[in-house]
Amino acid sequence: MDRGRDMLNLRQLEILRAVVQYRTTVGAAERLGMSQPSISNTIRHIESVLGFPLFERVSNRLTPTEEALILLEESEPLFLLRDAVNQRATDLRMGRIGRIRVASTAELSEAVLPRVIADYANEYPQIQISLETRPLDSVLQVVENGLADVAFIIAGYERQALEYVLVDELRAVCLCSESDPLAKLDQITPKDLTARPMVGPQVANRIGLMIADSFRAAGYDYRPTIETRFMNAAARIVRDGWGVTLVDELSAFAALKPGLVVRPYVPELRFPLSAAVPKAKTASRQTRRFIAAFSERAALRIAEVRAATHRPGFPD
C-alpha cells in the first residue's frame, strides 16, 4: 500500500479546522467557499484514513473529539508557516524592502510597543512592521519556528533555541482603590492579600507561578478569585471597579486612574523584561535597531512609572 496516500494534506487540515470552529459543515463551507457535501465528504475521508472519529454528531452540531483537537494543536505551526510564506510573497510583490515581525505578550503590546512601533514607523517608513500578541509559550514558539524576528516578553524561561537580551526588571506591585484598607499601607505582603477579593495571573503561567511561590515562602496560598492569563487584563478589572491585583508595574501604571493607587509588594518580586531572538540566526540590522528602540522606550517608560508611583516603601 502507498502510505503517502494516508497522509493528511494542509487543505484537509484547513477543512477540519473550519468544521471545529463553526461546528457545522454548512458554516465551514461558507467560510472556505466550498460546497457542504464537499466538506462532509472530506471529513468522512479523513476519518476513514485515520481510523477513528473526529466529531460527535448531536442535534445537527458537530462536537470535536479529543483526537481532533490534538490534531489541530499539532498542525497549528503549519498554518503559521503558510501565513508567513504568503505574507513574504506579498511583501516581495509590493516591493517592500524590509520587514520586522514582532511577537509580544499582551502586557507589552499595551504598555510599551505602541509608542515604539509608531516612532519606528515614522523614522523608517519603508519598513513594514507586524505585531503578533500571544500567550508566552506561543510567543516563544513563533520565534523558534522563524515566524517572528523578535519577541518581547516578561519573565521568560530558558529555551534551547533562543537567546535572551535583558532589557530591565519590572517590580511586582499592588493596584487597588484609594479607599481600600491596603492603600493606607506602605508595603503589601502576602498576608495582607489573603482572603481579599483578588484578581491576578493564573498559576498555570510562569508569572502566576512566581507570585504563588512568593506567597508559599511567606506561609500563605495564592488563590485569586478571578484568574487572568495576562497581567494587564487583571489591572483593567481593578480599574473597572473590582478587587485588588498584584501585577508588574507597567501594567499597573497603564491602568492607573484617579481613585486608584499603587503600593510596593514585599517580599520584593521582579520580572525580567527581555527580547528573545533565535540563537541559530543572526538578527538583521533592522531587528537589532528595533530592539534598541524598544529598550530605550522601555527605560523611559519605567522611569516615568517609578517617578509617578514612588513612595517610601518602594525599593530603589
N, C-alpha and C positions, 0 to 999 in steps of 0.2 A: 504493500500500500504506500502511496505517496504521502508521507507525513506532512509535506509542505501544505497540502490542501486542508489540513486540520488546523492550521494556524489562523488566528483571527487577524484581520487587517484593520487599519485605522478607521476606515469608513464604518465597518461593523461595530467597532467600539464607540464611534460617534453616535450611531443609532441607538446603541444600548444606553449611552449616557443621556440621550434625549428622552428616551422612554422612562428612565429612572427619574428624570427631572419633572416631566409632565404627568407621569403616572397613567397615561393613556397613549395608545398608538395613534389616535387622532391628533392629539396635541403634538406628539413628536413629528408626525407627518407634516403638520403645518409649519413647525419650526424649521424643518430641514428641506421643505419644498418637495416632498415625496408623496406618493400615494399611501393611504392607510394599509392596503393589502401588502405593499412592498415592505413596509415597516414590520408588519406581523410575520411575513414570510422570513424576513431576515432574523428576527428574534427566534423563531422556531428552528431555523437553520443553525444558529449559534448554539442553542440548547442541544440540538442533535449532535453537533460536533463535540461539544464539551461533555455531554453525557449526564447533565444534571440541569434542573430547572433554574431559571433566573428570576422568575416572578411567581408570586401567588396571586391568582386571579379571583377577586372578590367584588361583586356588585359593579362590574364594568370598570373597576380600578385595578391597577397593577402595582402590587407591593413588592419591591425588590427583595430577593433573598440575601442572606449574609454573603453567599458566594458572589453574587452580582456586585455588591458593594465593595468587596475585596478586589475584584477585577478592576473596577473603576478607580479605586485608590491607587492601584499599581500602574494603571495606564495614564494617570494624570500627567506625569512628566512628558509623555509622548505628545499630548496636546499642547503643553507649554513649548516644547521644541518646535512643533509645527507652526505655532503662532509666531515664535521668534524668527523662523525662516521666512515666513510670509511678510513679516514686518521689515526684515532686512531687504527682501526683494522690492518692497515698496520704497524703502529709502533709496536704493540704487536707481530705481526708475525715476524718482523725483529729483535725483541729483543732490541729495543731502550729503555734505562732505564729512559729517561726523555725528555721532550719537552716543549718549551716555544713558545706560539703562540702570536705574537706581531702584533698589528694593529697601523697604523700611518697615518697622513695626509702627503701629498707629500713633504711639506717643510722639515719636519724632516727626511723623508725617504732619502732625498738627503743630507742634511747638517750635520746630526749627526749620524743617525743609522748605516750607512755602516761601520764606524770605530768601533762603539760599538759592532756590530754583529761579525765583523772579530776578534776583540780582545777576545770576549767572546768564540767564537768557537775555537780559539787557546788554551785558558785556560781550557775549558771544552769540549773536542772533542766528548764526549759520549752524549752530549745533542743536540737534534735536535731543530733548530730554524726555525720558519716560520714567514714571514713578509707579511702582507696584507696592501697595500696602498689604501686608500679610502677617500672620502669626510668626513668631520667632523661628520655629522649625522650618516653615515653608520659605521664609526669607533666606535662611542659610542654604536651603536646598537649591534655590534658583541660582545662587552664586556658584555653588559647587557644580551645577549642571551647565554652567556657562550661559544661562538665560538672563543674568544680570551682571553688570560690571562691578558693582559695589553694593554692599548692604550697610545700612546704619542701624545699629541695634543697641539695646540696653541689656546688660547682664547676659552676654553671650556665653557659650560654653565651647570647650575645645572640639574642633572638627579637624580631622587629619588633613583634609584638602584645603583648609582655609588659613589665612594669615590675618591676624587682628592688629589694627592700628588704634592704640588707645588715644581717645580724644580728651576725656576728662572722667571724673567720677561724680555721680549725682547722689545727693543725700536723700534718704527717706525722711519724709515729713508728714505731719498730720494736718489734714484740712478739715475744718469744722466751722460751724456758725459761731459768731462772736457772742451769742447768748448761751452757748453750750458751756457747761462747767469746765470742760477741757481748756477753753480759751483763757481761763484765769491762771493756768499753769505755765511755767517757763519751759518745761520739758514734758513730753508724753512718753510713758512707759507701757509695756505690755499689760501691766496690772491696771493702768488707767483705762485701757481699751476693752478689758474683759467685761463681758455681759453688756456692752454698749451696742446700739444699732449701727453696725459697721458694714460698709461696702468695701471690697478690696479684691486684689488679684487672686484668682483661684489657685489652690495648692498644686494643681496639675501642671502649672507652668513654672518656669525657673524662678521668677521674681516672687511668686506666691510661696514657693518653697523656701526661699531665703528669708522671707518675713516669718514663715512658720518656724523655721529654725531659731530665729531670734526670740520668738515667744517661748519656744520649748526650753531654750537655755535659761530663761528667766523663771521657768516653772509654770508656764501657762499654755493653753491651747489657742491656736489661731483658728477661729471659726467665724468668718464673716457671714452675716445674714444674707447678703447679696454678693455673689461672686461674679467677677468680670474677667475677660481674657486680657484686656488692655487697661493700663492704669489711667489713661485719660478718660475712659468711659466711667471709671469709678469716681474720678474727680467731678465729672459732669453731673452725676447723680446727686452728689453732695451739693453742687452748685444749684441744682433744681429743687433742693429743699429736704433731702432725706439723709439722715445719719452723718457719720464721720468716716474718714478714709485715711489709709496710710499708703502713700504713693511717692514717686520721685518728685523732686522739687520743680522740674519743668512742667509736669502735668498739673501739679497743684497751682502753679502760678498762672498757667493758661486758663484755668477755671476760676481764678480768684475774681471776686467782685465785692462791692461794698456789702458789709454784713458777714463776710467770711474772713477767717484768719488762718494763718499757717504757724504751726508750732514744731520745734525740732523733736525728733524721735530718739529716745535713748533706751537701749544701747545703740550707739551710732551704727548705722547701716548704710553702706554705699553701693551703688550700682554702677559698674563700669559702662561708660559710653564709648562705643568703638565703631570703626569702619572695618568691614570684612571684605577681603579680596581673595581671589584664588591664588594658592601657592604656586601652582604649575604654570601660571601665565603672568607675564609682566604687565602690570597695569599700564594702560595707554596714557599718553600725556594729558589728554582731556580728563581721564578718570582721576589722575593724581592731582590735577588742578582743582577738580570738583571737591575732592576730599579736603584739600587745603582750604577751600572756600567754606565748606561745612564746618571745619574745625575753628576757623576764625569767627564765624557767625555764632557757633555754639558757645565759644568762650565769652563773647559779648553778651549773649542771652543769659548765660549762667551768672555772670557778674551782675547783670540787671536784676535778676531774680533775687540774688543774695542781698543786694543793696536794699531792695524793696521789702524783704521779709526778715531782715536781721533783727534779732532780739538777743538779750544776754545769754539765753540757753543754747544758741547756735554755736557749734564749734567753728573755729576759723578755717 
